[in-house]
């Protein structure tokens, strides 16, 4: 998704969580639903959009070869993102 530069990622996540939770409650789609507290957000440049869209479209096949959790940890290490292992993946 695209977030305008003037909107902090934390605010965008807050709005997404609130809006989707409200919609789920209204639809009575799930008896019990709650968002986890932690999240990850990564940015890409305009030149990377097509490659990223292709990656997302091919995720099911890709993750049959490499688990999402392993790939995520690799990204965190590659970009020196501080994290606490106990907060990853519940």
N, C-alpha and C positions, 0 to 999 in steps of 0.2 A: 504494500500500500504506500501511497505517497503522503507524506506529512509536510505541510508547509514549514519552511525554516523557522518561522516565528513561533511555532507551537512546540514546546518541550515534549520529548518522547514520553515522559512520565504523565503529562496531561493527556496525550493521545491515548495512552494505555488506560488511564482512568476512564475516559469517555467510552472507549471500546468495551471495557469490562462492565460499566454501568448500563450501557445501552443493550448489550447482548444479554445480560442477566435479566433486565426488565422484559425483554422480548421473550426469553425462555419462560419466565414466570407467567406472562400473559398467554402464551401458547399452551401452558401446562404441559410442555414437552418433556420435562424431567421432574421427578418428584423432589429430588434433592440435587442442587447444583451449587458449587462455589468455585471461585477462581483461586488458584494458588497465589501466594503473595509475591513470589519472585518471578521475573521474566527476563528474557534476553532480547536485545534489539541490535540489529546491525544495519549499517548504512551502505548504500551502493551509489556509484556515480551514474549519470545518465548513459554513459557508454556501456554500462554493465547490465542494463535493463533486459535486453533481449536474451542474454546468457542466463540471467536469473529466472526469467519467465520459463525458459526451456528447462532449467533445473527443477523448478517447481512442478511443471507438467509431467516430468519424468521421475518424480520422487518414488512412486511405488516400485518401479523397476530398480532404481538406484539403491533403495534401502533394502532390497533383497540381497544385494551384494555387500553393503556396508550399513551397519546399524546407525540410526540417527544419533543415538547417544555417543557413539564413538566419533562420529563426524563432528558433533557439537563440541566435544572436548578438544578435538584437534583444532577447531577454529579458535576456541578460547586460548589455547596454548600459542597458536601461530600469531595471534594479535596481542599477546600478553595481557589478557583480560583477567583481572583479579576475580576469583570466585571461591566459594566454599563448596566442596564436594557434597556435603550433606544437603545442600539446597538444590542440587541438580536432580531432577527426575523423581522426586518424592521418595 
